[in-house]
Amino acid sequence: MSKESVNITHGGDLDQAAKQFGIAREQWLDLSTGIAPWSWPVSEIPTTVWQRLPAVKCPLPVVAADYYGCVADAVLAIPGSQFAIQTLPQLFPQNTRVAMPQLGYFEHRKAWHKAGHSLFDYNDGSLDLLESKIEGGELDVVLAINPNNPTTTLLGRDRLLHWCELLARRGGCLIVDEAFMDSEPGMSLASECPRPGLIVLRSLGKFFGLAGLRLGFVLAEPPVLELLSERLGPWAVNGPAQYLGQRALADFDWHAEQRQRIASAMAEQIALLKTIAWGDKSSVLPGPLYCSIAMPLASVDRWYNQCGQQGILTRRFVRCECDGLLRFGLTKDAGQLQRLAAALRLQVAQGNSQS
Ligand SMILES: Cc1ncc(COP(=O)(O)O)c(C=O)c1O
């Protein structure tokens, strides 16, 4: 498979996996996404919410502002952060010079490329060249995916705010995709919004485990939100999403429990991956809702296929010609973790490379 087609394929496609490996859909352990395996407990939705058009002036931005630590004027609700990813490049003049991580959620690259802009790839593990370009005024927009999916790199607030200031001075901007930031609210730039040159994207799909709800937010200065709002048109966020989103965002006890649950499950999973197959600490990259293992491309393919043959769906990414990442989503309980452990042990016993 080519680099582009591997990196752009979304996770969670069990029908394709069932076809490829000849295993029935319901027998899979799906670790191919970064969606929390425990969802916010969806409450019953009153019939009126289904009957009426979505409210134009609903409390959702106010509740979201409270959760994100900013003011409601800086918040626009959207049908998933994907909407902003697709639309933001259309707000900039052609040939805008935009920097983005070499490897990251591929929809960003697709959208900026499609809108005809000039792309500069940076390696989020080594930022010197990017920073010299920002300082030299060679870039108009910098996109950071923080934490990055799938590299797991988490950039510090001070560094990002410094970039934002330099870019804003020349009329440019910093876009921070924080789809996976809910586990680490202290690292977020959400509370800095609105600020000149800063656009932050948030999602209810990952931490809240509500990917199907299609709800996310853009946090930015009001003129940016107005431009996006025009492109959204009326009723883009449906009534049930408004209703459930308000309740999920206001459920602070559940947020604390979910952070705890995710942290302990991830620690257990990482310990298991290291014990069974990847004792070399440096190759295991712990992320918020997934962890990635860096290894030669041939090993990525081998592990991916052998996991697939045992009904465990992972995701693979290509970093360069010879190197890639194998990403594991979070297991939900001891049963799933044991199933993963047994599959990996079998592969090690059969002589799969430990690289
Ligand atoms: C880094 C990142 N940002 C944004 C998205 C889009 O998420 P959503 O549209 O569900 O909010 C994804 C989806 O996988 C993602 O990985």
The ligand as an SDF file (V2000), in Angstrom:
LIG
                    3D

 16 16  0  0  0  0  0  0  0  0999 V2000
   -6.3380   14.6750   15.3810 C   0  0  0  0  0  0  0  0  0  0  0  0
   -7.7620   14.6250   14.9200 C   0  0  0  0  0  0  0  0  0  0  0  0
   -8.4490   15.7650   14.7860 N   0  0  0  0  0  0  0  0  0  0  0  0
   -9.7290   15.7770   14.3990 C   0  0  0  0  0  0  0  0  0  0  0  0
  -10.3930   14.6050   14.0900 C   0  0  0  0  0  0  0  0  0  0  0  0
  -11.8400   14.6850   13.6480 C   0  0  0  0  0  0  0  0  0  0  0  0
  -12.6610   14.3800   14.7220 O   0  0  0  0  0  0  0  0  0  0  0  0
  -14.2050   14.7830   14.8070 P   0  0  0  0  0  0  0  0  0  0  0  0
  -14.6180   15.3150   13.4750 O   0  0  0  0  0  0  0  0  0  0  0  0
  -14.9200   13.5350   15.1580 O   0  0  0  0  0  0  0  0  0  0  0  0
  -14.3090   15.8330   15.8760 O   0  0  0  0  0  0  0  0  0  0  0  0
   -9.7220   13.3880   14.2070 C   0  0  0  0  0  0  0  0  0  0  0  0
  -10.4160   12.1210   13.8960 C   0  0  0  0  0  0  0  0  0  0  0  0
   -9.8860   11.0440   13.9780 O   0  0  0  0  0  0  0  0  0  0  0  0
   -8.3770   13.3920   14.6370 C   0  0  0  0  0  0  0  0  0  0  0  0
   -7.6770   12.2540   14.7620 O   0  0  0  0  0  0  0  0  0  0  0  0
  1  2  1  0
  2  3  1  0
  2 15  2  0
  3  4  2  0
  4  5  1  0
  5  6  1  0
  5 12  2  0
  6  7  1  0
  7  8  1  0
  8  9  2  0
  8 10  1  0
  8 11  1  0
 12 13  1  0
 12 15  1  0
 13 14  2  0
 15 16  1  0
M  END
$$$$
